[in-house]
Amino acid sequence: MTVKHRAPIDGLVAYKPGRAPVAGRPKVKLSSNEMPFGPLPAVLDAISRAATTLNRYPDFHRLELTEALASRHGVDPSQVVVDNGSGALLQVLASVIAGPGDEIIYAWRAFESYPIVTAVSGATAVTVPLDGRYAHDLAAMAAAVTDRTRMVIVCNPNNPTGTVVSRAELGRLLDALPDDVLLVLDEAYQDFVTDLRSPRGLDLVGERPNVAVLRTFSKAYGLAGLRVGYCVTRPETAELIRKAIVGFSVSTLAQAGALAALTPEAGVELKERIAHVVEERTRVTDELIHLGVPVVPSQANFVFMPMPDGPAMAAAFEERGVILRAYATDGLRVTIGTAEENDRFLTLAAELLRRP
């Protein structure tokens, strides 16, 4: 006997994180888009100091971190909301913006949380296939807008394909949206973008009334284990989020670590780490192309390889000590790791993926 619940939840596929190594069986984990380096020294120092205060509740309003982020991005603190990861903020946004009878539009394949947050909000998902370049088809997304549309999600760069949209394309989508329909730009991987055609969502917040940008400390900042994300949007939209977020959801350690990651001293080393990822992304892509492996040009910290036998290939890699992420029959994704980890992957790719 199952307790009464909303029927759409029955059809949900639970989120499946990238596989982790089994204890006692060391493997190279390239399945979760994590940074391959540990927390910055300044972050570890700040967390250590903050740990002495764990008998107290964390700052409910995340004031210091909110103000630091507002200063970093040149916006008012009333436009910034910090929560327990950008995924949590997306869940809150979907719940306060849409409900039964409403629609949320997103591309597919994209981040696997989008179907979940849509169903939990009670809204109906409207999915638009990626185009032939494995990128968002923004014209088709604009055409899918109806009077029931409440929110449109654009993942830029897109996970799992790593593609980006241009500012011109995004501008045309925004022109097609009514001002009361929210465009959510999920920019979890924005720090790795080198394509100058790709828009900076934070610029659009000041130009448009209906844009919300999601950012995270889990990727470039290497703080996936702390769970800190933030949203930048218009003050009135930010206030909707604040009313619905769970109290004390960002721990004292998370706030301290994220704040330390924003300091100029940490920023120098952060840039070096991002540069490593971008350089290695190019090297891995070039080598895969040399092997004849189909590759989608990426602007994120991972590379997507379209192939119908992704699960079988992922299993073969894991048997040999490298964990990748398969997406059913769509393809295989490899996270960019250290140079040594990438070498290990490429050695196996030459064995398992080489095309004649």
N, C-alpha and C positions, 0 to 999 in steps of 0.2 A: 504494500500500500504506500503510495507516494502522496505527500501533502499536496493540497491544491496550490496551483501556481499558474503563471501565465503561459499559455500554450506555445508562443514563439520560442521560449527557452528550450523546449524539447528538441527543436531543430538545430540548435547551436552546436558548432564544433568547438570544443574547448581549446583555448590557446595552447600550443605546444612549443615550449622553448627549445632552443638549440640543445642537442644532446651534450651532456657533460661526461668527462672521463670517469670510469668506474674506479673506486678506491683500489689501490694496489696494481692498477693496470695503466701506467702513464701513457697518455696520448697527447698529440698536438690538437688543441681545441680551436677550430676555425669555423665555428657554427653559430656564434651568437653576436657577431658585430661588436665585440668588445675591443677596447684598446689593449694592445699586448703588453703595455707597461703598467707598473703599479702606480699608486697615487703619488702625486708630486710631493717632495719633502715638506714644503710649506703646509700642505694639506694634512699630512701625518702629524706635524707639530700641533696644528690647530685642533685636530681631533683629540690628541692626547691631552691637551689642556682642557678641552670641553668635557672630557670624560669625568673630571673631578666634580662636575655639577649634575651628574645624572640622577641625583635624588630630587631634582626639581623638574617641573614640566618644561618643555621647550617653549620658546616664544610663539604664542598662538598665532600672531599676525606676521611672523617672519620679517619684522620691520627692517632690521639691519641689512638682511640679504635683499629684500625688496628694493630698498633705497640704493643699494650698490648696483643692482641690475638696471634700475631706472637711470642711474647716472651713466652706466656703461653704454646704454642704448639711446641716451638723449631723449627720454620720455619722462612723463610725470609718474611718481610712484603709484598714483591711482590707476595707472594703466597696466600694472604688473601684478600678477597673481602667482605665488609660488606654492607648489604642492608636491605630493609624493610621487614624482615622476610625471612626464608629459602624458603618459597613458592615462593616469588618474584624472588629469585635467580634461582630456578628451572625453572621458566617461561622464564627467560632470557637465561639460558643455553640451553633449548630446542629450543629457537628461533634462537640462533646463531650457534647451532650445526646441526640442522636438518631443513628440509623444504619439500615442495612438492616432492613426489617421494622417500623420505627417510623413514626409519622405526625407531621407538623407542620401545624397548621391556621393559615390566614391568610385574610383577606378578599380579594376581587377585584372591582373593580380596586383595587390598592394599589401600594406601592413595587415596582418591577420587579426589585429584587434578591432578593425573597423566593423566587420559584421557583428562582433560581440557587443560593442558599445551601442550600435544601432538597435539590436534586438532588445537589449536591456532597457533602453529608453522607451521602448514600445513603438518606435517608428518603423516604417517600411524601408528596407534597403533597395536602392536603385543602383545597380552596378553597371559600369560602362567599360567594355574591354579596352585594354591597352592597344595602341596602334601597332603598325608593323615594325616600329623601332623599339618596341617594348616601353614606350613612353605614354604618358597621359594623353588621351585624345580630348583636348579641352573643347573643341568644337562640338563633339558628340555629347560631352557632358553638359554644355550650354543648351543643346537641343533637348536634353532630358529633363530640363527644369519645367515644373508645372506649378500650378497655384498651391499645391500641397508641399512643395519643396521648402524646407526650413534651414537646411545646412548642406554645404558641399565641402568635401574634404579633398585636398590635393597634397599628396606626399611628395616633397621636393627637397632633395633627391628621393626618388621612389625606392621603397624597400619591397621586394628584393631585387629589382632590376638595376638600380643605380642611375636611372635616367633623370634628366631635369627638363623643365619646361622653360620657355623663353618669357621675358617680361612682356613682349608684345602679345603672345598667346594668352598669358594670364590676364592681361588688360582687357582683351576681347571677352574673356569669360566673365570678368567683373562687370563689364558694360552690359552683358546679357542678364545679369542677376538683379533682381529688385533690391533696393537698398536695405530691406528688412530680412533678406536671406543671408545668413552668415557663411562666409568663405573661411574655412580653417586651413591654414598652411602648416603642415607638419614638417618642420625643418630640423628634425633630429640629427641629420647628417650635413647640415649647412656648412659647418666648419671645414669640410673637406672639398668644397666646390671650388674649382678653378675656371670653370666656363663663365666668361664674362657676360654671356647672354642671359644667364639665369638670374631671376630677380631676387632681391633681398626683401623678404616679406616685411621686415620692420619698416622699410621705407613706405610700403603700401598702407600701413596702419595710419600714418599721418595723412594720407591722401584719400582714403576711402572710409566710410562709416561702418562698413560691415566686414572687416577683416580681423581675424584672430590668428596670431602666430604662436606656435608651440615650439619650444626649445628644451634641451635636456643637458644635464651634466653627465649622463651615462655614457656618452660616446667619446667625443674628442677629449673631454676632461678626465676620462678614465675613472668615473665614480659610479659605475653601474650598481655596485653593492650598497651605495648610500641612498639611492632613489630620490633624486631631486630634479624637478622640472619646473618650467614656468611658462606662463602665457603673457603675451603683450597684445593689448587690444584697446579699444576705446573704453573710457572709464565706466560708462553705463553697462557695457558687456562684462567688464571685469567685476563689477558689483554683483551681477547675477551669479557669477562663479563663486564669489566669496560667501554668498548666502548658502550655498549647497555643499561646500567642501567639508570633509570630516575634520573636527577640531584636533589640534595637536598632531596632525598627520605627518609633519616633517620633523624628524627627530633633532635633538640638540646637536648630535654629532654630524648629521647631514647638513644642517645650517652652517655649522662652523667650517666643515670641509669645503662646501660650495663657496662660502665667502672667501676663504683663503685661496681658492683656485682663481679668483678674480683679481688678485693682487698683481701689480706689475712684475714682481719677482717671479711669480709662478708663470706669468704670461710668456716670458722669454723661453723657458723650457717647453711650455705647451706648444709654442710655434714650431720648435724643433721636432717635437713628436708628430705633429700634424704633417710637417714637411716629409718626415720619414714615411708616413703612411701613403702620401700622395706619390712619392718617388717609387715606393714598392708596388703601389697599385699599377703604375705604368709598366714596371718591369714584369709583373705577373701577367698583365694583359698581353704585352708584346710576346712573351714566351708562349702563352696559350695559343695565340694566333699563329705563331711559328709552328706549333704542333698540329695546326689544323683544327683546333677546338673552336666551336662557335662561341663568341663572346659578345656581350652587350657592353659598349663603352660606358664606364662608370664614373660618377662624380661623388661617390660615397666611399666608405672604408671597406668595401667588399666588391666582388666581381660575380656577375651572374652568367651562367653558361646554359643556354637553352638546349634541352635534350629530353627525349621521351623516357629515357631509362634512368632518370635521376636517382630514385630510391635504390636501385641495384648498384649504381656507381657509388653512392654514398656508403652503402654497406661494404663495398670492396675497399674503399679508402679506409674505413674504420677498422677493418680487419688488419690493415697494414699500419695502423697507428695514427691516422689523421681523421678528425671528425669534421664533416662538412654538413651543410643543410640542404636537404632535398625538398622540392615543392611538387609533389605528385609527378605527373608526366610533363610538367612545365619546364623543369630545369634544376640546376644545381647551383648553390651559392657558396662561395668561399670568402671568409673574412680575411682581410690583410693582417698578417701577424708580424713578428719580427723577421728580419732577413733570413735567419736560420729556419724558422718555421715555414716561411714561404719556399725556401729551398727544398724542404722536405716534401711539401705539397707538389711542387713542380717536378720533382724526381718521380713521384708516383703518377702524376699526370702524364708524363712521358710514357709510362708503362701502361696506364689504364685508359687514357683518353685520346692518345695520338690517333689522328686520322690519316689514312693513306693518301 
